[in-house]
Amino acid sequence: MVKQNPEIDKITLVDDNGDEALYEVLFTFHSEEYDKSYILLVPDGVEEDEQVDVQAYIFNPEENGDEKDGNLLPIEDEAEWAMVEEVLNTFLDDDSNFE
């Protein structure tokens, strides 16, 4: 269900002010319940033990797996957010993801 995505390892996000920030892809996953894919991102260059805010988006990759502008959509449903947080917490609790 959860997979590291070696094809897409970094994404540049542009905020409302036009400022760019580089993020590393933590992982992507697909939810059968919502029939959507999700991507979780952390700021680029973060130290392993540093606390950061994880960014999560609905992720619509191209059929070949490439990411394009406009393919990241905000998660607006509270139940959907809760599911994404549960997947993230499971990922973070599994030490094998950090070897």
C-alpha positions, -999 to +999 in steps of 0.1 A: +000+000+000+027+025+010+056+028-014+087+049-018+086+065-052+121+065-067+110+080-099+098+112-082+120+121-053+117+159-051+089+183-059+090+221-059+059+237-044+049+274-050+030+292-023+004+320-028+032+346-028+050+329-056+078+316-033+092+282-043+102+255-018+118+222-025+103+191-008+114+155-007+088+128-013+084+108+019+061+082+003+030+078-019+000+055-014-034+047-028-066+044-008-091+019-020-117+035+003-114+069-014-101+056-047-074+083-047-036+084-045-018+105-019+017+120-016+034+130+016+063+155+015+089+169+039+111+200+033+143+191+014+174+189+035+158+181+068+179+163+094+168+128+103+158+137+139+144+171+131+107+177+136+089+190+106+054+195+093+046+168+067+026+181+037+000+158+023-019+161-010-041+141-032-017+130-059-027+124-096+004+112-114+005+109-151+001+073-164+039+071-168+043+081-131+055+116-138+044+145-116+031+177-133+020+211-119-017+209-109-015+173-100-014+180-063-048+188-048-056+198-012-073+173+011-104+190+023-125+162+039-119+156+077-124+119+074-100+117+045-074+137+066-078+112+095-071+083+071-040+100+058-028+107+093-033+071+103-013+059+073+015+084+081+016+073+118+018+037+107+047+046+084+065+066+111+060+038+137+077+012+113+114+015+119+122-005+088+112+026+068+142+045+081+171+020+076 
